[in-house]
Amino acid sequence: MNKEIVVGIDVAKNFSYFVMVDPSGKKLGKAFKVLHQLDSLINAAKKLKEVEHQYDCRVVLIMESTGHYSKIPFHFFSQENFIVHMVNPIQTHSIKNLSVRKVKNDKLDAERIAILYRLGEIKPSNTFNDHEDLKFLCRQYYNLSDEITKFKNNMLSILEQMLPGYEGIFSDITSLSSMYIIEHFQTADKILKADKDELIYNLAKISRRGQSWAKDKYAQLINVAIASQKLSCTPITAEIVLKTNIAIIRELLKQQSIIRTEITLLSEQKEDISLLCSIPALGPFSAAVILSEIRDPKAFSNPRKLIAFCGIDPSVNESGKFKGTKMKISKRGSRFLRRTLYMAALACIKKKPNGQYPNATLAQYYHEKIMTKPKKSALIAVMHKLLKYIFAVLRDCKPFVEYSSEQHIINYKNSILLKAS
């Protein structure tokens, strides 16, 4: 039995509840409330140190990872030289039905966290993240991307009513050319009354695609405008909303660019990111997201554990003789990590302008998989492969080297022979 007093901490927004459990598993005293304020945290630390001295054993603090709410107590007690562990709320949630009665409160949750740790049923983590600076920026970047998508969809919904068919003219309605048209010629009448030569000249200049491209877009705009005179069904005030959306999107794009630049600067200082960038389809940004979300690569003894950590491992559904076959991925872990891996996997199977694949081996693997599996399943298989590459690169601290399947078999046989000798 470990000679330590376990302190379960249930973290809320402005306060936490502490419950102490002694080495024998018995609760020590009553649960007490600690505000996330300096004086209250100092008093709690003083009380815990007195308990350590009284029972002559160390105090271990266990708290749920509840986003930014848990950062203040974690940071404070770590600085006070206490052993502090973070646990996944999914693990602590599993003990909610320990009692037959339906009871849910902060004090009881804190006690359950301590009991779970005492029983060895949860696997804690000691630190937030060695790359917390990158993680914070990368998540903010994705949050801005989601905001841009929201306003983009709102703008598209208005355009579908104001200029039906407009979304088919430009591949991206937030491109410079499209934004120029929306900002200056929001209605069908404005497009039809616009100076043809000036509009074509500006489109060619903004897009850098040439006069023929601009003339083609102008012709499409005229056709849409003519049809919209009969089909348009939006009030005049829709123009104001469109301009507002444009202003917001431009500002969000500007802020996103600033964050991405800062991510690139931070990435240049980290050797692990340079190693990850050696993997085809991984750039500085995606490498930064992956490294910051993985946290500590050394925490995984094999690729399967890393795959499970990312939440792309297949869930299991078995009971008696029944075994589920059509299972989805578990989706446990960071959605930002899965999002980045998904985009990287898509890049692997997409041809470059020169007709070549970024990673011919993974592209071939994907096309073999889709012969017998759905495309999404095949793409998840590519994500698995990518994670194995990432694991090997971070484990060996060596740049990625692409081998064919045949070469992998040869290398494996040579390694077996080398071990045998």
C-alpha positions in Angstrom: 0.0 0.0 0.0 1.4 3.4 -0.9 2.1 5.5 2.1 0.5 8.7 0.8 -2.6 10.8 1.5 -4.7 11.2 -1.6 -6.5 14.5 -2.1 -9.4 14.3 -4.6 -10.2 17.7 -6.1 -13.4 18.5 -7.9 -12.7 21.7 -9.9 -15.4 24.2 -10.7 -15.2 27.7 -12.3 -14.3 29.8 -9.2 -13.7 27.2 -6.5 -12.8 23.6 -5.9 -13.8 21.0 -3.3 -11.0 19.0 -1.6 -11.4 15.6 0.1 -8.5 13.7 1.8 -8.2 9.9 2.0 -5.6 8.3 4.2 -3.3 5.3 3.2 -5.9 2.9 4.5 -8.6 4.3 2.2 -10.5 6.1 5.0 -11.8 9.7 4.5 -9.9 12.3 6.6 -12.2 14.9 8.0 -14.8 16.7 6.0 -14.6 18.0 2.4 -13.5 21.7 2.3 -14.0 24.4 -0.2 -11.1 26.3 -1.7 -11.6 29.5 -3.8 -9.4 30.1 -6.8 -7.9 33.1 -5.1 -4.4 33.6 -3.7 -5.3 33.8 0.0 -7.6 30.8 -0.1 -5.1 28.7 -2.1 -2.3 29.7 0.4 -4.5 28.5 3.3 -5.2 25.2 1.6 -1.5 24.6 0.9 -0.7 25.4 4.6 -3.4 22.9 5.7 -2.1 20.2 3.4 1.5 20.7 4.6 0.3 20.3 8.2 -1.4 17.0 7.3 1.9 15.8 5.7 3.7 16.6 8.9 1.1 15.1 11.1 0.9 11.8 9.3 4.5 11.8 8.2 3.6 10.9 4.6 3.4 12.8 1.3 0.2 14.4 0.0 -0.8 13.6 -3.6 -3.4 15.9 -5.3 -5.6 14.4 -8.0 -7.9 16.7 -10.1 -9.9 16.4 -13.2 -8.7 18.2 -16.3 -11.5 20.7 -16.8 -10.1 23.0 -19.4 -8.7 26.3 -18.1 -10.6 26.1 -14.8 -8.1 23.5 -13.5 -5.0 25.4 -14.6 -4.9 27.9 -11.7 -5.0 25.3 -8.9 -2.6 23.0 -10.8 -0.1 25.7 -11.4 -0.3 27.0 -7.8 0.1 23.6 -6.0 2.8 22.5 -8.4 4.8 25.7 -7.4 4.2 24.8 -3.8 6.1 21.5 -4.4 3.1 19.2 -4.1 2.7 16.2 -6.3 -0.3 17.1 -8.6 -1.9 14.8 -11.1 -4.4 15.5 -13.8 -7.0 12.9 -14.8 -9.4 12.6 -17.7 -13.0 13.3 -16.7 -14.1 10.3 -18.7 -12.3 8.1 -16.2 -13.8 9.7 -13.1 -17.2 9.7 -14.7 -17.2 5.9 -14.7 -17.7 5.8 -10.9 -20.8 7.9 -10.8 -23.0 4.7 -10.2 -20.9 3.4 -7.4 -23.8 3.9 -5.1 -27.4 2.6 -5.8 -28.7 6.1 -4.8 -28.6 8.8 -7.4 -26.4 11.4 -5.7 -24.3 14.0 -7.6 -22.5 16.8 -5.9 -19.0 18.3 -5.8 -18.0 16.9 -2.4 -18.9 13.4 -3.5 -17.2 13.8 -6.8 -14.0 14.9 -5.1 -14.1 11.8 -2.8 -14.7 9.5 -5.8 -11.7 10.9 -7.6 -9.5 10.1 -4.6 -11.0 6.6 -4.3 -10.4 5.9 -8.0 -6.8 6.9 -7.7 -6.3 4.9 -4.5 -7.8 1.8 -6.3 -5.4 2.3 -9.2 -8.2 2.7 -11.7 -7.1 6.0 -13.3 -3.9 6.9 -15.1 -2.8 10.4 -14.2 -0.6 12.9 -16.0 1.9 15.0 -14.2 2.1 18.1 -16.4 -0.1 20.2 -18.6 2.1 20.4 -21.6 5.7 21.2 -22.4 4.4 22.9 -25.5 1.5 24.8 -23.9 2.5 28.0 -25.7 2.0 26.2 -29.1 -1.1 24.4 -28.0 -2.8 27.6 -26.9 -2.0 29.4 -30.3 -3.0 26.4 -32.4 -6.3 26.0 -30.7 -7.0 29.7 -31.1 -6.2 29.4 -34.7 -8.7 26.6 -35.2 -11.3 28.6 -33.2 -10.9 31.5 -35.6 -11.2 29.1 -38.5 -14.6 27.9 -37.1 -15.7 31.5 -36.7 -14.7 32.3 -40.3 -16.7 29.3 -41.5 -19.7 30.5 -39.5 -19.7 33.9 -41.1 -18.9 32.5 -44.5 -21.9 30.2 -44.3 -24.1 33.1 -43.2 -22.9 35.1 -46.2 -23.5 32.2 -48.5 -27.1 31.8 -47.3 -27.8 35.5 -48.1 -26.1 35.2 -51.5 -28.2 32.2 -52.4 -31.3 34.3 -52.0 -29.9 37.6 -53.4 -27.8 36.2 -56.3 -28.9 32.6 -56.9 -26.2 30.7 -58.6 -23.4 33.0 -57.4 -21.7 30.3 -55.3 -20.9 28.3 -58.5 -18.9 31.2 -60.1 -16.0 31.2 -57.6 -14.5 28.2 -56.0 -14.3 30.1 -52.7 -16.7 32.9 -51.9 -14.1 34.4 -49.5 -11.4 34.6 -52.2 -10.2 38.1 -53.1 -12.0 38.2 -56.4 -15.3 37.1 -54.8 -15.0 39.5 -51.9 -14.4 42.3 -54.4 -17.6 41.5 -56.3 -19.7 41.1 -53.1 -18.4 44.3 -51.6 -19.0 46.5 -54.6 -21.7 44.7 -56.6 -24.0 43.0 -54.1 -27.2 43.1 -56.2 -28.1 42.1 -59.7 -28.8 45.7 -60.8 -25.3 46.8 -59.6 -23.7 44.0 -61.6 -25.6 44.8 -64.8 -24.9 48.6 -64.5 -21.2 48.1 -63.8 -18.6 49.2 -66.4 -17.7 46.0 -68.2 -14.1 46.9 -69.0 -13.4 48.2 -65.5 -14.9 45.1 -63.9 -12.9 42.7 -66.1 -9.7 44.7 -65.5 -10.1 44.7 -61.7 -11.0 41.0 -61.6 -7.9 40.1 -63.7 -5.7 42.3 -61.5 -7.0 41.0 -58.2 -7.0 37.3 -59.1 -3.8 37.5 -61.2 -5.4 35.0 -63.6 -5.5 37.0 -66.8 -8.0 38.7 -69.0 -9.6 35.5 -70.4 -10.4 34.2 -66.9 -11.8 37.6 -65.9 -14.0 37.7 -69.0 -15.4 34.3 -68.3 -16.2 35.2 -64.8 -17.9 38.4 -66.0 -20.1 36.5 -68.4 -21.1 34.1 -65.6 -21.9 37.1 -63.3 -24.1 38.7 -66.0 -26.0 35.4 -66.4 -26.6 35.2 -62.7 -27.6 38.8 -62.4 -30.2 38.5 -65.2 -31.7 35.4 -63.6 -31.6 37.1 -60.1 -33.8 40.0 -61.3 -36.6 37.5 -61.3 -35.4 35.1 -58.5 -34.0 37.4 -55.8 -36.0 37.4 -52.6 -34.0 39.4 -50.0 -34.8 42.8 -48.5 -32.6 45.8 -49.2 -31.1 45.5 -45.7 -29.3 42.3 -46.8 -26.6 44.4 -48.4 -25.8 45.8 -45.0 -25.5 42.3 -43.5 -23.2 41.2 -46.4 -20.9 44.2 -45.8 -20.8 43.5 -42.1 -19.9 39.8 -42.7 -17.1 40.8 -45.1 -15.6 43.2 -42.5 -15.8 40.5 -39.8 -14.3 37.8 -42.1 -11.4 40.1 -43.2 -10.6 40.9 -39.6 -10.7 37.3 -38.5 -8.5 36.3 -41.4 -6.0 39.1 -40.4 -5.9 37.8 -36.8 -5.6 34.3 -38.0 -2.6 35.2 -40.1 -0.9 36.9 -37.1 -1.4 33.8 -35.0 -0.1 31.5 -37.8 3.0 33.7 -38.1 3.6 33.4 -34.4 3.2 29.6 -34.5 5.7 29.4 -37.3 8.2 31.5 -35.3 7.8 29.2 -32.2 8.0 26.1 -34.4 11.4 27.1 -35.7 12.7 26.9 -32.1 11.6 23.3 -31.6 13.7 20.4 -33.1 10.8 17.9 -32.8 8.7 20.0 -35.2 11.6 20.0 -37.8 11.6 16.2 -37.5 7.9 16.0 -38.1 8.1 18.3 -41.1 10.2 15.6 -42.8 7.1 13.5 -43.1 5.3 14.3 -46.4 2.0 16.2 -46.1 3.1 17.6 -42.7 3.9 21.3 -42.6 5.1 23.5 -39.7 1.5 24.3 -38.6 0.2 20.7 -38.6 3.4 19.5 -37.0 3.0 22.1 -34.3 -0.6 21.0 -33.6 0.3 17.4 -33.5 3.3 17.9 -31.1 1.4 20.2 -28.8 -1.6 17.9 -28.6 0.4 14.7 -28.1 2.2 16.5 -25.2 4.9 14.0 -24.2 5.8 11.5 -27.0 7.8 9.5 -24.5 4.6 8.6 -22.6 3.7 6.1 -25.3 5.5 2.8 -25.4 4.1 1.7 -28.7 2.1 3.2 -31.7 -1.1 1.5 -30.6 -1.2 3.6 -27.4 -0.7 6.8 -29.4 -3.5 5.8 -31.8 -5.8 5.2 -28.8 -4.8 8.5 -27.3 -5.8 10.3 -30.5 -9.2 8.6 -30.4 -9.0 6.9 -33.8 -8.9 3.4 -32.4 -12.0 1.3 -33.1 -14.4 1.1 -30.2 -15.4 -2.4 -28.8 -18.9 -3.7 -28.4 -19.1 -7.3 -27.1 -21.5 -9.0 -24.8 -21.7 -12.8 -24.4 -21.6 -14.4 -27.9 -22.3 -11.0 -29.6 -19.4 -9.2 -31.2 -20.1 -5.9 -32.9 -18.5 -5.6 -36.3 -19.6 -2.2 -37.6 -17.8 -0.1 -35.0 -16.9 3.6 -35.2 -13.7 5.1 -33.9 -13.7 6.0 -30.2 -13.2 9.7 -30.7 -11.6 10.0 -27.2 -8.9 12.6 -26.9 -8.2 15.8 -28.7 -10.5 16.8 -31.6 -7.9 19.2 -32.8 -5.4 16.4 -33.1 -7.9 14.3 -35.1 -8.8 17.3 -37.3 -5.1 17.9 -38.2 -4.4 14.2 -38.8 -7.5 14.0 -41.1 -6.3 17.0 -43.2 -2.8 15.5 -43.4 -4.3 12.1 -44.5 -6.3 13.9 -47.2 -3.1 15.7 -48.4 -1.3 12.3 -48.7 -3.9 10.9 -51.1 -4.2 14.1 -53.2 -2.0 14.6 -56.2 0.2 17.6 -56.4 0.2 19.9 -59.5 3.0 17.8 -61.0 0.8 14.7 -60.8 2.8 13.1 -58.0 1.6 12.1 -54.6 3.3 13.6 -51.5 3.7 10.0 -50.2 3.3 7.4 -52.9 3.3 4.5 -50.4 0.4 5.9 -48.4 -1.5 6.8 -51.6 -1.0 3.2 -52.8 -2.1 1.9 -49.4 -5.3 4.1 -49.6 -6.2 2.9 -53.1 -5.8 -0.7 -52.0 -8.0 -0.2 -49.0 -10.9 1.4 -50.9 -11.1 -1.8 -53.0 -12.6 -3.6 -49.9 -13.6 -0.8 -47.5 -15.5 2.5 -47.5 -13.4 5.6 -48.3 -13.7 7.0 -44.8 -12.5 3.8 -43.3 -9.6 3.7 -45.7 -8.8 7.3 -44.8 -8.7 6.4 -41.1 -6.3 3.6 -42.0 -4.0 6.2 -43.6 -4.3 8.3 -40.4 -3.1 5.2 -38.5 -0.1 4.9 -40.8 0.7 8.6 -40.3 0.6 8.2 -36.6 3.0 5.3 -36.8 5.4 7.5 -38.8 5.0 10.2 -36.2 5.7 7.8 -33.4 8.8 6.4 -35.1 10.2 9.8 -35.9 9.7 11.2 -32.4 11.0 7.9 -30.8 14.2 7.7 -32.9 14.7 11.5 -33.2 15.5 11.0 -36.8 14.0 12.5 -40.0 11.4 10.4 -41.9 12.7 8.2 -44.7 10.1 6.8 -47.1 10.4 3.1 -47.9 8.3 0.9 -50.2 6.4 -2.1 -48.7 9.0 -4.4 -50.2 11.8 -2.5 -48.6 10.1 -2.6 -45.3 9.9 -6.4 -45.5 13.6 -6.6 -46.4 14.6 -4.2 -43.5 12.5 -6.3 -41.1 14.1 -9.6 -42.2 17.6 -8.0 -41.8 16.7 -6.8 -38.3 15.7 -10.4 -37.4 18.9 -11.8 -38.7 20.9 -9.2 -36.9 19.3 -10.0 -33.6 19.8 -13.7 -34.2 23.5 -13.2 -34.8 
